[in-house]
Amino acid sequence: MNLQTILHSVDDFVKKEDIFQEEIVTYHYEGFCPKTKQKLTLPRTILSEKIALKLCAELDKNA
């Protein structure tokens, strides 16, 4: 399997209209880098939730 078959475009998982909608942050993940001890945050957005749900459905279909 090569990298081209693994990578997908975002619009494989959501409608193109959803990609360009205003991003609303629903949660922030936080943690500390073990090397630098710097606090890091990662926002969770509605778009990322939609992509994750669609990906889970695809994985479930292929299981």
Number of C-alpha atoms within 10 A of each C-alpha: 5 6 7 7 7 7 8 10 7 14 12 11 17 18 12 11 8 14 14 9 10 10 13 11 13 10 12 12 9 11 12 11 10 8 6 7 9 10 10 11 12 11 13 15 16 17 19 16 12 15 19 14 13 15 15 12 13 12 10 9 8 7 6
